[in-house]
């Protein structure tokens, strides 16, 4: 692509490469031979594909060398199973991690390429819903950067998380066909396909697919590999995504007789399996599809890693010494019976050995305290689809409950609570219990979450296996979320500390004394201003929305859910709006409130919250009384790329979940390391963030988790309405249809929820939220004091690197060492 490309290829272990013709031979070659187009005719999409394929050429031999090194050394390997990988765009991230920014930058400049238009051609790989999938993406990047032998396993959803548009204030879901155009980063590996056995088959009934019991069938898992480039390009690990297909069979007679759909029933069933991320689970059909998706991921991945293990190891009893399998939440819990099945039926081991080897290999991460998120699947589904795995689960449970009865004779209440089978009108398998009983480690993802998990959510199991429970506070990769997303701030930090922080974020602690350095405070302020202008320009050019970069950027971006309390934030904005309406001369800094996030398609109340925020924006932004002082922007289609632009520009981060409900959070960490100050509750990892930076540098408010639990029985939200003037005024303004003049009563369900039961205690924290907001505004009026707290937050953010999290997993759970690639 540019002068010195051959040397770059050699630098990355690819050996000397020479081309005929110009120095940008790779780029031109891909334009010509892949797209059959010349440079003059190439548009942004063709340029994107050519540049991405050229970069893949640069890394491909290093990728192969990584695999060859692992095969030769035969280290213990990590296998990270996750139903979600929210990896976002790959081109810019891979350029950064290969340290090719200067080279690519010169090439772009020489050719006059519109870089923004080019990178916008890459769709976000939205193979996740939110924090769970983004965490998985950060983790596999850290594993590669730390030179750990690892492989990620997920599903290649044809349609990722839906594209969100806002129509008349309502969320409208549209398909996210991210694979509509060829993906230059993925490599199909049909030679590594896996056959997955099911206990039933499929037929067409009345225009829809139905199950045929007792007639076994099989699916084919086709792997597609993506490079996971570690920082510096030394190690390139693999993310393997499975697509579902059917064996090469086709009912030619049925098709010839005119039964076209019936002849393709098996193929339709297979292709539907990995069609979408998170099918609508408000129906039993959608839940059933999710169940089969989870087994498909597990069956393909376990078969693949077992096959790889057997290439270099003859003794099955060494399996836990060579294989670590991490289950990212309950979704891959079927790995427990599937691995036991292989050790019993294929390795021909006895029960005790098979279960012991599986347990010592598997580890489980819990990501939620919400009971509805701890999956429970009907036992009849196991009997129909996975009869052998069902036998194994019931045998695990029989032996486990026998041990419980021995340890706690006569305590049948405990036996019922810890059982893998939930008794009732419809018997169900408790997937979290299965994961805990069938693994050697169960970890939470923040200190408060891990404690509540042990003491409340699965207390009985924690008492049975106290040594298995531990905490691994989440983290985010500083490469994507600071070095790439916020170049101005990254440059200021590098200017003060050097480049070591990129791979050792604890270096940021050295920034603490620089809070008193006027030059560094100025550098941090300039970086924030640069990020705000950059975001404002992007928003105006892409969405035709103008925002003032001199206003406070006050942000809450995350999945829309009642416990995350976007509605509480909306109530705060209504209260501030009321203040300005009553006192137009109020001396407050201008502020723009940004909201972004998606609601699950079947979650009607969350969709109504989006509608409320959208209408709130329309009313407030159109009111001349507050023009230039308050503005609200709901950013549709929240994704990784949007977050990479908004988070560096944010002044204020709202982390306001009801205490005791947020497992950890990771957006809170991203905001912190990008120079935003947090207004939030003592929940999730925000508690640890405040400890690291100093609580005096946070705006904490509201009930603690203990206070939430203690007041649950007597909490009466009506009291706050009766006794708090601003709370009552905000609710009355909503009830008056001030924000819904053309849709009277549309927000009545929100008001009724808040006043009648308010399970997530919005009103209990409303006054404290407004008081914290007052403290925030007072501080913002003093730019030097604000900058000092920003720098204290930067200095305290070093703990929240995913490198630190992965180092803890590697040493305390996986017992895996780095395997450098020569």
N, C-alpha and C positions, 0 to 999 in steps of 0.2 A: 504493500500500500504506500509506503514511503521509503525513502532512502534508509538503509540500515535494517530492512525487514529480515534479510537472511541472517544478520547478526542476532536479531531478536529471537528468531527461531532457534538459533544455536544456543542462545542464553537459556532458553527454556527446555534444553535437553533434546531438541529435535534434530540435532546434527546440522551440518552445513546444507543450505538450500540455495539453489541458483535458478534464476528464471531468464528466459529470453525476453528481450524487450525492455520495457520501462520498469522503474523501481516499484510500481504499484501493481505488479503482475497478478497477485492473488485477487485483489479487488476486481480488476478488469476481467480476470478469468471467470469469476463467479457471475458477474453481470452477463458475460457472453454465453457461457455454457450452461448456466442454471436457468437464466431468464431469457436467453436469446435476445439480448438488447445491448445497445452501445451506450456509452456514458452520456452522450448528448440527449438520448431519448429516455434515460432512466428517471423515474419518479422517486419520491421518498420511500415507497414500499420496496422497490427494487434495490435502492441504495441500502436500505436497512438490511435486507436479506443478504446482499453481497458482503457488507461489512461484517455481519454476524458470522457468516460462513467463513470469511477470511480469519476472523478471530478464533473460530473453532479449529481451523487448520493449525493456528499457532499453538493451541493448547492440546490438540489431539494426541500427539506423541507423548506429552507429559502425562496425559490421562492414562494412556496405555502403560507407561512406565510405572505409574502408581499401582495399577492392577498387577503388573508383573512382579513388583516388589512384594506386595502382599502374598502373592502365590508362592514366591520363593522363600520368604521369611516365615510364613505361616504363623502370624501373630494372633492373639485373641482379638476378635473383631466385634464391633458394635453393630447391631441391626436395629434401626429406629423405625418402629411401625406406627404410622399415623394416618388416620383417614383424611387429614387435612395438611396441605403444605401451601401456605399463602406466600408464594415465592416472588410475586410481582414481576417486574421486568428484569431481564438478565443482562442485556448488552452493556449498559453503563456500569453495572456492578462487576461484571467480568473484566471490563477494561481497567477498572480501579484495582481489583485484586491481582491482576497481572502486572500492575504498575506501568501500564501503557498509556496513561493519560497524556503525557507530553507528545508522544508519537502520534496518537490518534488526533490530538488537537491540531498538530501541524498539518496532518492530512486533510482534515475538515476545512481548515483555513485555505490551504492550497487549492482545493477543488471548489471552494465557494459553496459548500454544502450547508443547508439550513439544518443545524444540529437538532433544534427543538422539533422541527417537523419530522426529522428522521427517527428520533427515538420515540416519538408519538405513534409511529407505525407499529411498534411492538405492543401487543395487547398485554395487560396484566394477566399473568397466569393465576387466575383467581380460584385456586383449588382449595380454598378454605373460607371459613365464615368470619373469622376475626382473630382474636388473640391466640387461640390454640394453634391454628395453622401458621400464623406468623412466628410464633415461638419455635415451632418445628423448623421453619426455614432458617431462623437465626441459629438454632442449634447445629444444623448440619453444616452451615457456613463456619461456625466456630470449630467444629470437629476437624474440618479440612485445614483451617488456619493453624490449628494446634497439632497438625500432622498425626491425628488419631486415625487408625484403620477403621473406617465406618462406612455404612451404606444406609441410605434412607429408602423406605418402602411406602408407597402410597398408591392411589388409584388415578388413572388418566381419564378424568371426567371429560367427556366431550364438551359439556356445558358446565362452566364453573359456577361460582356464586352468581346469582342473577344480576343483570344490569338494572339499576334503579333509576327511574325517572319520576319526577313529581308533576302530577297533572291535577290542577285545581286544588293543590295542597296535599293530595293523596299519593302515597307510594304506588307506583305501577311497576310490576316486575316484567322484565323482558329477557329473553334468552341471551346468555353470554357465550356466544360461539367463538371461543378464543382460538380454536383450531380451524377456523374457516380458511385461513391461508396457511401455507406450509410453515412449520415451526423449525427454524434453522438450528435450534439447540438440541433437539431430541434425535436420538439414534434408535431405530427399531432393532430389536434383537429377536427375530422369530426363531432362531436356533435354540433360544433359551425358554421356549414356551413351556407352560405347565398345564397339565390336565387336572381339572377339579371335579371330583365326583359329588353328585347330589342324589338324594334318595327318592327323587320324583322327577317327572318330566313335564313338558308343557304342551298344551293344545289350545286352539282358538275356540272360544265359546261366546256366541253372541257378539262377536266383534272385539272381544278382549281376551287376553291370555289367561288361561286357567291352569291349575296344577293337576297332574295325574298321579295319585298316590300309588306307591308300590312299584313304580316303573322307573328304575334308576336312569339317570342321564349324566352327561358331563358337559363342562364348559372348558374353554381353552383360555388361559391367561397369557396374553402377549405382552412382553416387557418392552418398555420404551425408556431409554436411559438419558439422563441429563447430567452434564458436568457440574459439579459443585466445587468451585475454584477457591482454594485457600489463599489467604493474603500472601502475596509474594510469588504465587504460582508454583510453590514447591510441591504441594500435594493437591491432587484433583480427585476428589471422591465422586461417588455416583449416587444420584437419586433415581431409583427405578420405579416407574409408574406402570401399573398393570391395566391393560385394556381387555375387555371380555369379548370373546369370539366363540364360535361353535365349531365342533369337529367337522371335517369335510363330508357332510352328509346332506342329502337333499332328496325329498320325496318327489322324484320325477313323475311318477304315475299320477300322484295327486295333482301336481301342477298341470300336467297335460290334460287332466280331466276338468280343469277349470277351478280347482280349489287352490287358488293362488296364495292366499294368506295362510291357509292351513299348512301348505307345503313348506312355508317359511317360519312356522311357529317357533321352532327351537332357535333359529337364527334371530328372530325378533326378541325372544327372551334374553338371549346372550347380549345382544347389542344394547338392549335397554338397561342392562345392569350397570354399566359405567357411563350412561348417558348424562346423568345430572348429579351434581353435588347436592346432598340433602333433599331428597324427594319430600314433597309435602307429607308430613307425618300426622296430619289430622285424620287420615283414613288408615284402615288396617292394611290396604294395598301399599300405601306409601311406607308404612312401618315394616311391612314384609320385605319390600325392596331394600330398605336400609339394612335389615338383618342379613339378607343374602350378600349385599355389598361388603359387609363387615367380614363375613366368612370368606368371601372371595379374596379379599386382601390378605387375610391370615393364611389361607390355604396356599396361595401362590407364593407368598413370601417365605413361609416356613419350608415349603418344598424346595425353593431356590437356595436358601441358606444351608439346608441339610445337604443338598447336592454339592454345594461348594465345600462344605466341611468334609464330605466323604472323599473328595479328590485328594486331600492331603493327610487324612487321618483315618486309620483303620479301626481304632478302638472307640466304640461308642461311649465308653465311660469317661473319655476325655472331653466330652461335649461341653460341659460348663467351663472347662479351662480354655476353650477355643472360641466359644460363642456367647455373646451377651445380647439379649433381646429386651428392648425397652418398649413397653406398651404405653403409648401416649393417650391417656384417658381410658375409659372403659371400652371404647369402640373395638380395639383389637383383643378383647379378653378371651375370645374363642381360641387364641393361640394356646391357652392352657390345655384344653382337651385335644386340640389338633396335634400338638407336639407329643403329648402322652400317647396318642393313637399311633403316631409314626414309631415311637420307641417300643411300643407293644407289638404292633402288627408287622412292621417292616424290619426293625432291629431285633425282634423276637426276644426282648428283655422281659423279665418278670415285673409284676406290678410295682413292688417296692423300689426297684432300681429305676424303672421308667419314670415314676412320679418324682422321685428324688432328683434325678437328672433334670427333669423339666423345671422343677421348682428352683433349683440352683442356677438355672439359665435365665429365667424370666424375672423381670422387674416391672413394677407398675407405678405410673404417675397418675395421681388423682388431681383433677382440675376444677372440682366444683363441690360446693356444700349444698346445692339445691337438690332436694330429693328427686324432683322430676327429671334431673339430668343424670341420675344414677340408673343406667338402663336396666330394664327388666323385660325379658322377652318370653312370650308364651311357651310353655313346655311342649305344647302340641306342634309348634313349628320345628323344634328340635327332632321330635319323633318323626315328622313327615320328611324334613329336608336332610337332617343330619343324624340318622338313627344310631350310628356307631359313636359319634361324639356325645350323643344323649346318654348312651349307656355309660360312657366314661365319666361324665359329669355326675350322674347319679351314684356311681361307685365312689368317686371322690367324696361326695357328700355323705354317703353311708359311713365310710371310714372316719371322716372328719367328725361327724356327730357322735360317733361311738367314743372318740377321744374326749369330746366335750363333756359327754355324760360321765365319763370316768373322772374327769377333773372337777366337775361340778355336779355331783349326784343330786337328783331331785330338782334341779333348776331347769325345768322345761321351758320357762320363759326365755332364758338365755339361749337354749337350743333352737327355739323358733326364730329368735332374732338373728342368729349367726348362720342359719341354714342357707345353703345355696338355692334352695327352693322356697319360694314364697307361696304359702298355702292360701287358698281362697276359692271362690267360684271358678276362677281360671288359674291354674297353677303356673307360676312364672319362675324363670331362672334369674337370680340376682347377679348381674354381670360384675358389679364391683366386688361382691363377696367372692365370686369365682376368681377374680384377679388377685385378691389378697391372699386367699387360701393357697392358690396355685403358684405363687411367686415368693422370692426370698426378700423382696424389698417393696415397701409402699411409701412413696414420698408425696408430701404436699409441696406447694410452690411458693409459699411465703410463711414466715414464722407463725403468724396468727392463724393462717389457714391450716397448717399442719397440726397446730394445737387443737383447733376446733374439730378437725378430722378425727383426731385421737380421742378427744373427750366427749364429743357429741355425735357426730355423723356415724362412725363405726366403732363406737366405744367398746362394745363387747369383743369385737375382733382384735382391737388394739390391746385389750387386757390379756387375750389369749397369746398374742404374738408381739409383745412390746419391743423386742429386738428388731423387728422387721420395719418399724415405722421411723421415718426420718424426714428432714426438711431439706429442700433444695430451692432456695429462692430464685425466681426467674431472673433472666437477664436478656439484653438485646445486643446485637452485634454493633460495635461502634464504627465498623467500617461503613456499612450502609447508612446507619442512622445519624452519623455525625460527619465522618470524612467525606462521604458522597453527598449526603443530603444538605450539608451546611458548610460549603467550602470556605466561606468568609470566617466563620467562627473557628473552623478547623485550622485555618492559617494563623489566626491569632493565638491559638493554643500552641501550635507548633513553634511559632515565633518565641513563645515564652519558655517552652519546655523541651523543644526538639521533637522528633518523630516517634519516640518510644511509646507514647500513649496509645498509638494505633493498635498495638498488640498487647499492651499492658495498661489497661485503663486506670489501674490504681495510681499511675503516675499523676493523675489529675489532682491528687491530694496536695501536690506541690503548688497548686494554684491558690491555696488558702491565704497565704500571706499577701498575695497580689491583690486581694480585695482592697488593700490600702495603697495600692500603686495607681496613681492618677492616669498614667499612660495606658496601663492595662485596662482600667475601667473604660477609658475612651475607646480602646480597641474593641472591647466587648460590645459597647453601645453601637459602634459603627457596624459591627458584624450583624447585630440585630436589625439595624435600620436597612442594611443591604438585603437581608432576607425578607423583610417586610415589603420593600419596594419590588423585589423579584417576584414575590407571591402576588402582589397587587397587579403587577403588569401581566402576569400569567392569567390571573382570574379575569381581567378585563378582556384579554385577547381570546380566551377560550369560552367564557360564559357571558361576556358583555355585562359584567357586574363590576361596578367601581367601588373601591373602598379606600379610605384615607390611611396611608401608612403611618401617619402621625397619631392616629387613634390607638387606644389600647386594644390589642387583639386578644380577646377572651374566648377560649376554645373548650369545647367538649366534643370529642370525636370518638365514637365507639359504637358497638352494636346497641340497637335500641331495645331496652329491657326495663321493666318497672324497677328492678333493684338497682340499676345504674342511675336512675333518677334524673333523666333528662327533663322530666316533668317538674322536678324541684327547681332546676335551673330556669325553666320557663317561668315559674312562679316568681323567682327572683327578678327576672327581667320585667315582668308585669309590675312588681313593686317599685322598681327603679323608674319605670315609665310613669307610674302614678306620681312619684315624687316630682318629676319634671313638669308634669301637667299641672300640679298644684303650685309649684314654685318655679316658674320659668327662669328665674335669675339664679338658681342653684349653681354654685361654682364647683363643677365636677369635670374631670377630663373626658373628652369624647371617647366613646367606646364602641367597638364592633364585636358582636357576639357571633361566633361561628359554631354551628352544629353540623355534624355529619354522622351518618350511620344507617344501617339497614335493619329493618324489622323482618323477622321470619314471616313468610307469606301467610301462614295460618294464625299469626299472633295479632288479633284484631285490636287489642288495646294499645299495643306498641305502634300499630299503624295510625291509630287515632292521635297518639302523642306526636307523630310526625306531622299529621294534619294540623294540630294545634300550633306547633312551632312554625309551620309554614304560614298559617294565617296570622300568627303573632308578627311575623316578619312583614307581611303585607300591610298590616295596620300601622305598625310602628314606623316602618320606612316611609309610609305615605302621609304621616302626620307632620305638618309643617312646624308644630310646636316643639318637636324634638329633632328636627332635621339638623344634621351635622353634629349631633350629640349622642344619639343612640342609633345603632343600626344592627339589624339581625340578618344573617345569611345562613340559609340551610343549603349545604353543598351536596348535591345529589351524587349517587354512585360512588360512595366512599370506597377507596381502594389503597393499595400500597403507594402507588405513584402520587395520589393526592396527598397522602400523609407525609411523604417525603418533601413536599413543597410547603404544606401548612405548618407542620411542627416547628421547623426552624424559624418561622415568622411569628410564632405565638409568644405573647407576653405572659399570659395566664393560662394555667392548666387546671381544669375542673375535674377532680377525682372524688365524686360525692356519693358513692354507693352507700347503701345502708350498712352500717358497720356489722361485720360478721358474714357478709354475703359475697364479697368479691374475693376470689381465691388469691389473686396476686395483682393482676394488671401488668401490662407492659407499655401501654401508651404513656403511663405516668413516668416511666423511666426515660422514654424517648424525649418527652417534653423537658424533663429535668436536665438531661445532658445537652439540650439545645438552648438553655438559658431562659426557660419559662419558670415562673414561680407558681407553686401549687396552692390552690385553695381546695381543701378536701377534708374528708372524714378520716378517722383513725381506722383504716380498713386495708386489707391486702398488704402489698409491699409498700404502700405509702407510709405505713408506720416505720418501716426500716429505712426508707428514704429520709424521713424527718430525723430519725436518729443519726443517720450518717452526716446530714448537712447541719443539724441543729434545729430543734423545733422552733426556735426563734426566727428561723429563715423560711418557715412555712406558715400558711394561714389555715390552721386546723380548727375544726369546729364540730359540734354535734355530739350525739350519744356515742358511747363506746359499745363494743359488741356485748359486753356484760350488761350494760344498761339497757340495750335493746331487748336482750333476753329476759331481764328482770322485770321490765315494764310491759311485756307482751300481754299479760293477763288483764291488766287494768287500764291499758292505754285507751284514751278516748279522744280521737282527733277533733271532735266537736268543741272541746275545751279551747283549743288553739284558735278556732274560728271565733269563739265568743270573747276571748280575752286578748287577742293580738290584733291590733288595728290594721296593720299592713297586710297580715294574712287574710283577714276578712275582706279588706278592700280589693285585694287581688282576686279572690274567689268571686266576689260580687261582680267585679268588672267582667270576668269570664262568663258568669251566669247571665249578665245583661245582654249577651250576644254582641258585645263591643267588637269582638274578634271574629264574629260569624254573622254579620248583618244579613247576609243573603242565605244563610243556612241556620235559622234559629234552632237552638236546642242541640246542635250537633255535638257540643262538648259537655252536655249534661252527664254522660257516663263518667267523664274524668272527675267532675265535681262530686258526683255521688260516690265514686270510689274513695276519693280523698276524705270525705266527711263521714262515710258510713263504716269503713273498716281500715283503710290506709295501712295495709299489711307492711309496707316498706317505710312507714313512718316519715313521710315527706313533711307533714305539718309539724311534727315534733322537732325537726331540725331547721325549720324555716327562719325563725328569729335568729338563731345562732349563725346561720348562713349569711344573713344580711349584716350582722355585726362583723363577721370576718371580712365581708366585702368592704365595709367601711374602713377597716384597718388597711386593707389592700390599697384603696384609693388614697388614703393618707400617705402611705409609703411612696406611691407612684409620683406624688407631688414633689418628692425629693429625689432627683435623678441619681445623685451619688449614693444615697442610702439604698435605693433600688438596685443599683449596679453591684453594690457590696453583697447584697443577698443573692443576686444572680451568680456571682463568682463563688460564693459559699456553696450554692447548689451544684455548680459545675465541679467543684472540688470534692463534693460528697458523692458524686454520681459514679465514681470508679468501681464501686462494689457491684454495680448493676450491669456489668458486661456479661454477655452469654459465655464468654471465655471462662470467667470465674465459675459460673454455674456448671459448665461442662467439665471443668477440672475437678469439681466436687463429685459429679456423677462418675467420672472415670476412676477416681481414686477410692471412693467410698462404696460405690454400687457395682460398677462394671469391672474394676480391677484390670483396666486396660492401659497400656503404655503407648507413647508415641512410636510410630514406625516411620522414620524419615526415609524419603525417597531420594536415592543418590542422583 
